[in-house]
Amino acid sequence: QVQLLESGGGSVQPGGSLRLSCAASEKIFSFSVMGWYRQAPGNQRELVATIRGSGIPNYADSVKGRFTISRDNAENTVYLQMNSLKPEDTAVYYCNVKWGASYNYWGQGTQVTVSS
């Protein structure tokens, strides 16, 4: 079973930047969809961004223009570059990899806190 390990979370002031990484324990096929979701206290988990093996990204409206998702298929890793961070970006960020109807893997999450 694929295990996903997130890193790069932390605390930052508004307007700051963080870069999240998610490394898979096994090879991730290029046709998979990799992405990031987040969940703030009291809220539902929501999509932040996804990226196909071809490199086509999809972003939540709330992060468009500020976040950039990328992946390195050779390293089985997906990244999330977060710029111009806002307090409302505060959440636990979860890495996700999925393909087909039966394969859907989640990381344990990494905390991102944006505050003064």
Secondary structure as UniProt FT lines:
FT   STRAND          4..7
FT   STRAND          10..12
FT   TURN            14..15
FT   STRAND          18..24
FT   TURN            30..31
FT   STRAND          33..39
FT   TURN            41..42
FT   STRAND          46..52
FT   TURN            53..54
FT   STRAND          57..59
FT   TURN            61..66
FT   STRAND          67..72
FT   TURN            73..76
FT   STRAND          77..82
FT   HELIX           87..89
FT   STRAND          91..99
FT   TURN            100..102
FT   STRAND          103..106
FT   STRAND          110..114
//
